Amino acid sequence: MSAPAHAAVSPTLPTPDGEVSASVVDYLSGTTTSVATVFDVDPVGRDAQLALTICYELHYRGFHAIDDDFEWDPGILAFRRSIEEPFLAHIRESVEDGVDAVAEMDALSIEPRSGSGPSWFLRDEGTWDHMREYFAHRSLYHLKEADPHAWAIPRLIGQAKASYVAVEFDEYGGGRGDHVHQQLWSALMDAADLDSSYLGYLDRVPAQTLVWVNLMSLFGLHRSLRGATVGHLAATEITSSPGSRRFVDGLRRLGAPEACVAFYAEHVEADAVHEQVLRHDVVGDLLRREPELERDVVFGMRALSYVEDALADHIMGAWQKGESSLMQR
């Protein structure tokens, strides 16, 4: 699918989904001279999460025809904080506390023999339309893959930093532009005849997708949550390889284009290696230096599971009813 040339760098502002997101869209576009501070709003509802996405995207690629200086605008930062605080509180209240990072990683590395989530369904019985719909959800992250976690790099030192950068270096293609995982995902979207532009499906994804992506930015953009960022990345890599293998099997069953298979095949191998690096050289070294961060590391792991489960439940619930998991516009 073709997209405006500017979308390769900076997307256009999305369509608001309520008063909260409309407030920030109007402010950025110059329709109003101030942005409201939010007090009474569902922190995981689509309106608030879309507003948060817009604020976070100012730190990534920004928006077409919107002044880059809005990234550090005091009004935007206060607005963002008024959503972030109840959002983080919701995640903390929803995730059980834990203090043993090694035990948590051990538990995550045990691969179940069966499951009911999208990767299992798409491996065994999902249709090509189901697979393409799933790609649309995942595009909100994979077209910025590794970027949210990169914020942690200047906040680490020693072996933890060196090994964390080594993992990110692989995610960014090991110095080869055509191997950058974001680019591999773009090729997947093109091969599946989907919109490969950055944030191309922002107006179609539900709140659960936005929560899943925004959590990474919330962790990454706050130094106080660096332990959670490390835990989130560790859990992502530990669980990625088995899930990617299921997608390879499902895509081959469906006779999918090779570019689609290639993305997941790359993750089967790369993430199995990344798991060991993160376990021992990143998490291990970080906690030797800053043992007080262990609770946050576990929190990051469990928070990932919580938001991924919520998104999986939404997708599977819609599919079981014979409905689309995307919003209709």
C-alpha positions in Angstrom: 0.0 0.0 0.0 1.3 3.5 -0.8 1.6 6.1 1.8 2.5 9.8 1.8 6.2 10.4 1.4 6.5 12.2 4.7 5.1 9.1 6.5 8.4 7.4 6.0 9.8 9.9 8.5 7.0 11.6 10.4 3.3 10.5 10.3 0.3 12.8 10.4 -1.5 13.4 13.7 -4.2 10.8 14.3 -7.9 11.2 14.6 -8.9 12.0 18.2 -11.0 9.5 20.1 -12.4 11.7 22.8 -11.9 15.0 24.7 -8.5 14.0 26.1 -6.8 13.1 22.8 -8.7 16.0 21.0 -7.1 18.4 23.5 -3.5 17.4 22.7 -4.3 17.2 18.9 -5.8 20.7 19.0 -2.9 22.1 20.9 -0.2 20.6 18.7 -2.0 21.7 15.5 -2.4 25.3 16.8 -6.2 25.3 17.2 -5.9 26.0 20.9 -3.2 27.8 23.0 -3.2 25.4 25.9 -3.6 21.7 26.7 -5.8 20.6 29.6 -4.4 18.7 32.5 -6.3 15.4 32.9 -7.7 14.3 36.2 -10.7 12.1 35.7 -10.2 9.7 32.8 -9.8 5.9 32.4 -6.0 5.6 32.2 -6.2 2.5 30.0 -9.1 3.7 27.9 -8.5 4.4 24.2 -8.9 8.2 24.6 -6.2 8.5 27.3 -3.9 6.0 25.7 -4.1 7.7 22.3 -3.3 11.0 23.9 -0.3 9.3 25.6 0.8 7.8 22.3 0.8 11.3 20.8 2.9 12.7 23.6 5.4 9.8 23.4 5.7 10.0 19.6 7.1 13.6 20.0 10.2 11.8 21.4 10.4 9.4 18.4 9.6 10.6 14.9 7.3 13.5 15.8 4.4 14.4 13.4 4.3 15.9 10.0 4.1 19.8 10.0 4.2 19.8 13.9 7.1 21.8 15.4 9.7 19.5 16.9 10.1 21.9 19.9 6.8 20.5 21.3 8.8 17.5 22.5 9.8 19.5 25.6 6.9 21.9 25.8 6.0 22.3 29.5 2.3 22.1 28.8 2.7 18.8 27.0 4.9 17.4 29.7 2.4 18.3 32.4 -0.4 16.8 30.3 1.6 13.6 29.8 2.3 13.3 33.4 -1.4 13.6 34.3 -2.0 10.5 32.3 1.2 8.6 33.1 0.7 8.7 36.8 -2.7 6.9 36.9 -1.5 4.6 34.1 1.5 3.5 36.0 -0.6 3.1 39.2 -3.0 0.9 37.3 -0.2 -1.4 36.0 1.3 -1.6 39.5 -2.1 -2.5 41.1 -2.6 -5.1 38.4 0.7 -6.9 38.7 1.7 -9.0 41.7 4.9 -7.9 43.5 8.0 -10.0 43.1 11.6 -9.8 44.3 13.5 -12.7 42.6 14.6 -11.9 39.1 16.4 -15.2 38.5 13.3 -17.2 39.5 11.2 -15.0 37.3 13.4 -15.5 34.3 13.5 -19.3 34.9 9.7 -19.4 35.0 9.5 -17.4 31.7 11.9 -19.7 30.0 9.6 -22.8 30.6 7.8 -23.3 27.3 4.2 -24.6 27.8 3.1 -27.5 25.6 -0.1 -25.8 24.6 -1.8 -22.4 24.8 -4.8 -20.4 23.8 -3.2 -17.1 22.6 -2.8 -15.8 19.1 0.5 -17.5 18.3 -1.0 -20.9 19.1 -4.1 -20.2 17.1 -2.3 -18.8 14.1 0.1 -21.7 14.1 -2.6 -24.3 13.9 -5.8 -22.9 12.5 -5.9 -19.2 11.9 -6.5 -17.9 8.4 -4.4 -15.5 6.4 -6.8 -12.7 7.2 -6.3 -13.4 10.9 -2.6 -13.3 10.4 -2.7 -10.0 8.5 -4.9 -8.5 11.2 -2.4 -9.6 13.8 0.4 -7.9 11.8 -1.6 -4.6 11.9 -1.6 -4.7 15.7 2.1 -5.6 16.0 3.1 -2.9 13.5 2.7 -0.2 16.2 5.7 -1.7 17.9 7.7 -3.5 15.3 8.1 -0.4 13.1 9.9 1.2 16.1 11.3 -2.1 17.4 14.2 -1.6 19.9 13.7 2.1 20.1 11.7 2.2 23.4 14.3 0.1 25.1 17.2 2.1 23.7 16.4 4.9 26.2 18.0 2.8 29.0 21.4 2.7 27.4 22.8 6.0 28.9 21.3 4.9 32.3 23.4 1.7 32.5 27.1 1.3 33.2 29.8 -1.4 32.9 29.0 -4.9 31.5 25.3 -4.3 31.8 25.6 -1.4 29.4 28.0 -3.2 27.0 25.8 -6.3 26.7 22.6 -4.3 26.5 24.1 -2.4 23.6 25.2 -5.7 22.0 21.5 -6.9 22.0 20.3 -3.6 20.6 23.0 -3.6 17.9 21.6 -6.9 16.7 18.1 -5.4 16.7 19.4 -2.6 14.6 20.8 -5.0 12.0 24.4 -5.3 13.2 25.3 -2.2 11.1 23.4 -3.3 8.0 20.4 -1.1 7.2 18.5 -3.9 5.3 18.8 -6.1 8.4 17.3 -3.6 10.9 14.4 -5.4 12.5 12.2 -2.4 11.8 13.0 -2.7 8.1 12.4 -6.4 8.2 8.9 -5.7 9.6 8.3 -3.1 6.9 9.1 -5.7 4.3 6.7 -8.1 6.0 3.9 -5.6 5.9 4.6 -4.9 2.2 4.6 -8.6 1.4 1.3 -9.0 3.2 -0.2 -6.1 1.2 -0.6 -4.0 4.3 0.2 -0.4 5.1 3.9 -0.4 6.1 4.0 3.3 7.0 5.0 4.3 10.5 1.9 4.3 12.8 -0.1 3.4 9.7 -2.7 1.5 11.8 -2.9 3.9 14.7 -6.5 4.9 13.9 -7.5 1.2 13.8 -6.0 -0.4 16.8 -7.9 -0.7 20.2 -6.8 0.5 23.6 -5.1 -2.8 24.4 -2.6 -2.4 21.6 -1.8 1.2 22.7 -1.3 0.1 26.3 1.0 -2.6 25.2 3.2 -0.2 23.2 2.9 2.8 25.6 4.2 0.7 28.5 7.6 0.5 26.8 7.8 4.2 26.3 6.7 4.9 29.9 9.4 2.7 31.2 12.1 3.8 28.7 11.6 7.6 29.2 11.9 7.5 32.9 15.3 6.9 34.5 13.5 5.9 37.7 12.1 3.0 35.8 15.3 1.8 34.2 15.1 -1.5 36.1 11.6 -2.1 34.7 12.9 -1.3 31.2 15.7 -4.0 31.6 13.2 -6.5 33.0 10.8 -5.7 30.1 13.4 -6.3 27.5 14.7 -9.5 29.2 11.1 -10.9 29.3 10.6 -9.9 25.7 13.6 -11.8 24.5 13.1 -14.8 26.7 9.6 -15.3 25.4 10.2 -14.2 21.8 12.0 -17.3 20.4 9.3 -19.9 21.1 6.5 -17.6 20.0 8.4 -16.7 16.8 8.8 -20.4 16.1 5.1 -20.9 16.2 4.6 -18.0 13.8 7.1 -19.5 11.4 5.1 -22.8 11.5 1.8 -20.9 11.0 3.1 -18.8 8.2 4.5 -21.8 6.3 1.2 -23.6 6.8 -0.5 -20.7 5.1 2.0 -20.5 2.3 2.9 -16.9 3.3 5.4 -14.7 1.4 9.0 -15.4 2.4 9.5 -11.9 3.8 6.8 -12.7 6.4 8.5 -16.0 7.4 12.0 -14.3 7.4 11.1 -11.8 10.1 10.0 -14.5 12.6 12.8 -16.9 11.5 15.3 -14.2 12.4 13.8 -13.8 15.8 13.9 -17.6 16.5 17.7 -17.6 16.4 18.6 -14.1 17.5 16.4 -13.9 20.6 17.5 -17.3 21.9 21.0 -15.8 22.0 19.8 -12.5 23.4 18.1 -14.3 26.3 21.4 -15.6 27.6 23.1 -12.3 27.3 20.3 -10.5 29.1 20.0 -13.1 31.8 23.7 -13.1 32.8 25.4 -10.0 31.5 22.7 -7.4 31.7 20.3 -8.4 34.5 23.0 -10.1 36.5 25.5 -7.2 36.3 22.8 -4.6 36.9 21.7 -6.2 40.1 25.2 -6.8 41.4 25.7 -3.0 41.1 22.2 -1.9 42.1 20.5 -4.7 44.0 17.7 -2.3 45.0 16.4 -2.4 41.4 15.5 -6.1 41.6 11.9 -5.5 42.5 11.6 -3.1 39.5 13.2 -5.6 37.1 10.6 -8.2 38.1 7.9 -5.6 37.8 9.0 -4.9 34.2 8.8 -8.6 33.4 5.3 -9.1 34.9 4.0 -5.8 33.5 4.9 -7.1 30.0 3.0 -10.3 30.6 0.0 -8.4 31.9 -0.4 -6.1 28.9 0.4 -8.8 26.4 -2.3 -11.1 28.0 -4.8 -8.2 27.8 -4.1 -7.7 24.1 -4.2 -11.4 23.4 -7.6 -11.7 25.3 -9.0 -8.9 23.2 -7.8 -10.4 19.9 -8.9 -13.9 20.6 -12.2 -12.8 22.1 -13.0 -11.0 18.8 -11.9 -13.8 16.6 -13.9 -16.4 18.6 -17.0 -14.2 17.9 -16.1 -14.1 14.2 -15.4 -10.4 14.5 -12.4 -8.2 13.7 -10.1 -7.2 16.6 -9.4 -3.9 14.8 -11.6 -0.9 15.0 -13.7 -0.1 12.0 -13.3 3.4 10.6 
